[in-house]
Amino acid sequence: MYSNFKEKAIEFVKQAVEEDNAGNYQKAFELYKTAIEYFCTHLKYEKNAKAREAITAKVREYLGRAEDVKKMIGDQGGSSPHDAPPPSNGPAPAAGTKPKPPGGGGGDSNDEKDKLRSSLGSSVMEEKPNIKWDDVAGLEGAKDALKEAVILPVKLPQFFTGKRKPWSGILLYGPPGTGKSYLAKAVATEADSTFFSVSSSDLVSKWLGESEKLVNQLFQMAREKSPSIVFIDEIDALCSARGEGESEAARRIKTEFLVQIQGVNSTNARVLVLGATNLPYSLDSAIRRRFDKRIYIPLPEAQARAHMFKVHLGDTPHNLTQRDFDALGKKTDGFSGSDVSVVVKDVLMEPVRKTQDATHFRQRRSPDGASILEPCSSGDQTAFPATLTSLIADGRAADIRAPDISMRDFEKVLLRARPTVSQSDLKSYEQFTSEFGEDG
């Protein structure tokens, strides 16, 4: 049955070529797209390696022509449709060829460059995240390495002369939720550098050949705006280990990354490539070698967790002491920074739940002298029976205040909270560290 996909694809290609030659570019573009979809479906079932290779080559040609036709559709506002170059020798020109502008100028390459840079514009962090080094609990080794790579070369360039050069590639790896991205934001705040923050969605395009051009332009922009930092979150999604089953497009993206990162390493360009991953073993070995330093970002220790509880609670009214925060840090062994954040979010809702479930309230004066209502037990001497619903119905909603957060609220939530990182995951990270990395 899968041969029907190939036959339909060929039929759509014939129709596309006819419309293309006739100058009906919108219709030709749609037909090329449909043909490519049928070819791709056929490839899922084709087992013959030579046949797959031949069909893949044809798909590239049709993709290249579809890109040309799409561009001509956009340019037809002020030109004749027949200004487009006809398909050479039948269905399509070789992949990657572009229609030449009238007069033979080089305007297309500049337009394409501007388009690629425009699509990367959102990756440049214009405003600093306002996260300081002190906001990052623990991770002193990682912070010291990043200061060596980012802060010192800008503040003290005289230190880095001769053979002494700052790190050009740093990989942060470890369990999810341990602060790798948060640490990168601290770098963006503290460094007097242009900060590019990208992910796979910024660099992967459905158009053949455009993804590697985006990678190229990203690093070119970073060199132009140096000193700069290119932060690639979840880098394993872009640079996983190469294998037989991967697509040609994925392989070309990895090759372009290798070339660009190697270029940063071999020149005096003041560009730091900062990668973060939860899956270090998934990285291609050649990509891994491009990072000068590979730093393990482990689960936070008790003291760091205590600091996180305090930071996440912020200025929310509470009656916890430093001793309480220290106790919480000790009670949450194995919790990541993200786990601590989730616990605090749950705790922040406990006063709301108490107010919703309350059957008695009491009236008292707030520190600013206002009369307020807060939930209490039925045994309180000033208690009177009421519910949240009844008080709202009486028009007293504005007087209701939630009680302060207490240690008991945390203890209640911790009874149902669980860490999200398993011991087997931790052993995997520790094994990678012993083979390729260093402790942060």
N, C-alpha and C positions, 0 to 999 in steps of 0.2 A: 504493500500500500504506500510505503514511503516514496516510491518512484513517482507517484502522482504529484508530490510536492515539487520535484525537480521539473517535471513537465509543465506544471502551472507557472513555475518561476520563469522558464524559458519563454513561455507564451507572453507573460507580462513584460519581459525584456524586449521582445519583438515590438510590442505595442509602444513601449517607452521610447525605443529608437525612432519609430515612425513619428511620434509626436515631437520628439527632440529635433529631428530633421526639419519638421514643418514649423518649428519655432514656437510650438505650444508648450512653453516651459513649465507652467504650473501643473498641467496634466502629466507631462513627462516625469516631473519630480515625484508625483504621487505613484506613478506606475513603477518607477525605479525602486521606491521604498517598498512597495508591495512585493516586487520580485525578490528583493533582498531578504525580506521576512520569510518567503517560501524557501529560498536557498538555505537560510540559517536553520529552518525546521528540518530540511532534508539532511543537513550535516549531522544532526543529532542521531540519525539512524544509519548513515553511511559508514560502513566498516572498512572499505578498501582505502588504504592510506594514500595511494596515488590519486584516486578519484577525489578524496577529500582535499588533497593539495591543489588539484586543478580547479575545483569548485571555489575553494578559498581565494585563489588568485583572481578568479572572475568576480567574486563578490567585492574584492578590493577595487577592481576597475569600476564596477557599477557605483560603489560608494564614492569614489573619486569624482565620477561624472555627476552623481546626484548633488554633491557639494558645489560643483561648478554651476549646475543648473539653479540651485537654490540661490546662489549669489546673483545670478543673472535676473532672477525674479525680483530681487531687491533693487537691482540697478535699473530696471525697466521704466522707472518713473520718468526719466528724461532721455531715453534712448530707444532705438528701434529694437524689437526682439531679435532681429536677424543680425545684430551686432555680436551675438554670442558665437564662439568658435564652434563649428560643427563637430560631431563626434568623429574621431579619426579611425579609419578602417573598420567601420561597423559600429558596435555598440557603445564604446566608451574609450576615452584616452587613458593612459596609464595613471594609476593611483597617484595622487599628490599633485598632478598638473593643475594649474589654475588658468582661467581665462585671462588673456592679456587685455589691458585697458586700451581704448582707442588711442592711437599715437605711440603705442609701445612703451609707455612710461612704466615706472615701478610703483605706481600708486597702490596696487593690490597688496603688496607685501607690507606696506605701511598701514593700510587699513586692517589687515589681518592682525598685525602686531598690536594696534590700538584696541582691537576687539578682545584679544587675549588678555591684555593688561587691564582692560575694563572689567573682565570677568574675575580677575584676581584682586580687584580693588577692595572688596570687602574683607580680604585677608589681612590687610594692613590695619593694625590696631592704632587708630588715631588718638584715642584717649587712654591714659594709663589706668589700669584696673584699681589702683589705690590699695594694693596689698603689699605690706612691708615684710622684710625678712622676719621680724619679730612675730608676725601673724602666723608664720609657719612653725608649728610645734615640732621640736626635735630636728632630725635630718641635718645635723651640723656638717657632716662630711659632704653631703650633696651641695649644701649652701656654699661651703668653702670652695668646692670645685667650680661652681658657677661664678663665684666672685673672681676666681683666677681667670676664667674664660671670658667674662663679660665686663666686670666693673674695673678691675685693675688695668687692662689694656687701654681703657678710655681715660681713666683718671691719672695713670702713671705710664704713659707710653714709653718713657725713657727706660723702663725696666725691660721692655721687650725688644731688644736689639740683638744683632748677630744671629746666633743659632737659637736663642731663647724666643719661642713663639707661643702665643696663647693657644689653648685647645680650640680646635675647629669643629669638632663633633662630639656631642655628649648624648648618650642614650640613658634615659631613666626607665627602669623596669621594676616591676613588682606587682603585688596583688592589686585588684581594682579598689579604688576608694582610699588609697594611702596618701594622696596629695601630690601626684606627679603633675597634673595640670595646674593645680593651685601653686605649686612651686614655680612653674613657668610664668604664671601671672605675676608672681613676686619679682621674677627677673625682669619682666616688662616694666614694672613699676620702678625698680631700682636702677635699671640700666638706662644710660643716656644714648639709646640706640633705637633704630627703626625696628619694630616688632611685627613679624609676619606670623599669623596663626592660621594654619591650614589643616584640612582633613582630606580624606579620600574623595568626598563629594565635591570639593573645590577643584580637584585635579583630574577627575575621570569624566571624559566626554563620550557621548555616543557616536561622535563622528570620528572616522578612521584617521589616525595620525594627529588628532588635536590634543590628546592627553599629554604626549611627550612634549609637544610644543608649549603647553601650559607649564610643565615642569621646567623647561628651558627658560621661559620668560620669568618664572618665579625667581630663579637664581640670578638671572640677569638684573632684575629689579633690585634684588638684595645687594648685589655688588654695586649698583649705581647709588643706592641709598645707604651704603656702609658708613659707620659701623652698624651692622644689622644682625638680627636674630631670626632664623627661620625655625619656627616650632611646628613640628608635625605630630599631631596627636593620633594615637592608634596607628602608628607607622606600619604595623604588621599587616594592616588591610591593604596597603599599597605595595609592600616589599616582602611578601611571604616567600618561602623557599620555592625556587623554580623546579618544575617537574614536567613530565610528559603530558599531563592532562590539561595544562594551562593554555590559555588563548595566546595568540600572537600579540594581541594588543597589550595584555598584561606583561608579557615578556619585554616588550619595547619600553613600557613605562619604567620597569626596573632597570633596564639598561641605561636609560636616560638619567635616572637617579644616581646610578653608579658613576656615570661620567661627570655629572654636576658636582656631586659630593667630593669626588676625587679632585676635581678642579679647584674646589675651595681649599682642600688640603695642600695642594701643590703650589698655590699662589700666595701672595701677600694680602689677598682680599680679606678685609676685617669682617668676615661673615661667620657666625656660629650656627651650626645645624644642631638643633635640639630635638631629639626624638623621644616619644613616650610610648610604652607598650605594656600590656598585661600578659602578652604571650611571647616572651623573648625567644623561645625555641622555634617559633614559627617564622622568625626572620630568616631571610636568605643569608647564607654565610658571608657572601661578598659584601652585602650591605652592613652586616654586623662588624666586619673588619674596618669599615670606613669610619666608624665612631672611635675616636681616640680613647675616650673613657666610657665605661659602661657601669653605671652606678645603681646598686640595688636600693630601692625605696621600700623598706620593710614596714610591717605593721607598727603602729606607734607604741611606745612603752608607756607604763603607768603614768609617769609624770607628764608626758605629752598628752595622754588622754584626759588627764585632769584639766590641763590648760584648754583643751578643745571643748570640754563641757562648759567651762567658764566663758569662752569666746562665743559659742553658739547660743548660750543663754542670754548674753549681752545685757541690755538694760531692762529686761523684763523683770517686773517686781518679784523678788524671791527673798527667802530668809536663810539661804545656805551660807555656810562659813567656808574658809579655805580648807579646814579639816574635812568638811563634807565633800568638797571637790576632790581632795586627795583620796578619800575613801571610794568615790565613784571610779576614779582611775584604776584602783586596785581591783574593784569588782568586775571590771570589763576586760579581763585578759582575753586576747584573741580578737578583739573588736578593731575594725579599721576606722579611719577617720570618717568615712561615709556612714558606717554603722553608728558611730557616736552621734552624727548629725541626725540620723533617723530617730534615735532614742530621744534626743532633745525635742525634735518636732512632735513626737508623741506626748512627751511630758508637757509641752506648752499647751496641749489641749485638755489636760487634766482639770485645771480650774474651770474651764468651760463645761466639762462634763459634770463637775460637782454642782455648778450653778443650775444646770438643766435638771439634775436628779434631786435637788434640794426640796425638802418639805417644810423647812423653817428658815427664816431670815432674821437678821438683827439690824438695827439702825445704829450708826455711829458717825463720828466726825472724821473726815479725812485730814491729813496733815495740813492741807490748805484751808481747813475750816468748813468745807462743804459737807452737807448731810448725805450719806451714802447708805445703800443697802447691800449686805453681803450674806451669802448662805452660812448657816451654822447648824449645830446639832440641836435636837429638840430639848436637850438638857441645859442649854445655855440660859442664864437667868433673864436675859433681855430678848430671848427668842419669841417670835410670833409665827403662827402657821401661815404659810403662803407658798406659792409655786411661781416659777418663772412666768408661766402663762398667765396666772392671775395678776401678777404685778404689772405685766405688759398691758393687760386689759384695763387695769386701773390707771393707766397713763403714767406709770412710774418707771418706765424702761430706762430713762436717762440716769436714774439714781442708782441703778444696779452696778456693782463692781464685782469682778471675779477675785477670789482669794489669791494671796501670794503663793508662788510655787514653793513647795517644801521638799525636804529630803524624802519624805514618805511618798511623794509623787514619783520620784525617780525609782525608789525601791519597788513600787507597784508596777511600773513599766518594765523594769529590768527582769521581772519574773517571767515575762513573755518574750523578751527580746533575745535574739540569737545572732551570733557572728555569721558573716556570709562567706568567709574564707576558710576552707578546710585545711586540715593538717597535711593532706597529700599535696595540695597546691603549694603550701609553704615549702615542703621538701623539694618540689620541682624548682622553685626559685632559688633555694639554697644550693641545689646541685648546679644550676646555671652560674651562680655566683662563684662557686669553686672552680668552674671550668673557664669562664670568660670574663667575669665581672669583679666588682669590688663593693664592699659594704658602704652604704651611705651614712 
